[in-house]
């Protein structure tokens, strides 16, 4: 799987980062949790999403500036080589959702 780096929460290319995959999904790098399919990411990471899209998975707010995000654990060797995960982080793949705003005109949704 090939990845395009969309942006992250640090300047050195590490820490929580958002990628666009060549499979039409988002790959999100975040902090490990007690569950292998769930990561913790900072709220500000979602600003790097492509316009008009969203993470196609439920985000659970922790109440302290982060979300819990559940997806498919990334095991693809090519993707993992590109990401270069530190030991306290992991990555999950989630679908790309379409942003829908309740205040938008019906034909814009």
Secondary structure, 3 states (H helix, E strand, C coil): CCEEEEEECCCCCCCCEEEEECCCEEEEEEEECCCCCEEEEEHHHHHHCCCCEEECCCEEECCCCEEEEECEECCCHHHHHHHCCCCCEEEEEEEEEECCCCCCCCCCC
